[in-house]
Amino acid sequence: MLACQHLFIREQVLLRGRAPWGFTLRGGTEHREPLLITKVEEGSVAAAVRLQAGDEMVSVNTVTLSGSRQEAICLVKSSHNSLALVVRRWDVQPCSRS
């Protein structure tokens, strides 16, 4: 029998530079979905810090998000020289035989 672990890990990333940051956000409480990064532009600041499609946004600039997409967008747009994010990401551990 194969045993696999699927865990959430929290990643803290600091994007430096200026907008556009190079990622697309979808979901939110308005849509009854988690706030997910759905696209990361190749060669962008977001790609340089290894943000990934599927990452769930948890906080922006030390502000814990309520889940509202509008709140997240406002916080991201108010960031001028740096953007500090905490995201939740699936960490799939390799399967092993048990």
Secondary structure as the mmCIF struct_conf table of DSSP 4:
data_model
#
loop_
_struct_conf.conf_type_id
_struct_conf.id
_struct_conf.beg_label_comp_id
_struct_conf.beg_label_asym_id
_struct_conf.beg_label_seq_id
_struct_conf.end_label_comp_id
_struct_conf.end_label_asym_id
_struct_conf.end_label_seq_id
STRN STRN1 LEU A 2 ALA A 3
STRN STRN2 HIS A 6 ARG A 16
BEND BEND1 GLY A 17 GLY A 17
BEND BEND2 ALA A 19 ALA A 19
BEND BEND3 GLY A 22 GLY A 22
STRN STRN3 PHE A 23 GLY A 28
HELX_RH_3T_P HELX_RH_3T_P1 THR A 29 HIS A 31
TURN_TY1_P TURN_TY1_P1 ARG A 32 ARG A 32
STRN STRN4 GLU A 33 VAL A 40
TURN_TY1_P TURN_TY1_P2 GLU A 42 GLY A 43
BEND BEND4 SER A 44 SER A 44
HELX_RH_AL_P HELX_RH_AL_P1 VAL A 45 ALA A 48
TURN_TY1_P TURN_TY1_P3 VAL A 49 ARG A 50
TURN_TY1_P TURN_TY1_P4 ALA A 53 GLY A 54
HELX_LH_PP_P HELX_LH_PP_P1 ASP A 55 ASP A 55
STRN STRN5 GLU A 56 VAL A 60
TURN_TY1_P TURN_TY1_P5 ASN A 61 THR A 62
STRN STRN6 VAL A 63 THR A 64
BEND BEND5 GLY A 67 GLY A 67
HELX_RH_AL_P HELX_RH_AL_P2 ARG A 69 LYS A 77
TURN_TY1_P TURN_TY1_P6 SER A 78 SER A 78
BEND BEND6 HIS A 80 ASN A 81
STRN STRN7 SER A 82 VAL A 92
HELX_LH_PP_P HELX_LH_PP_P2 GLN A 93 CYS A 95
STRN STRN8 SER A 96 ARG A 97
#
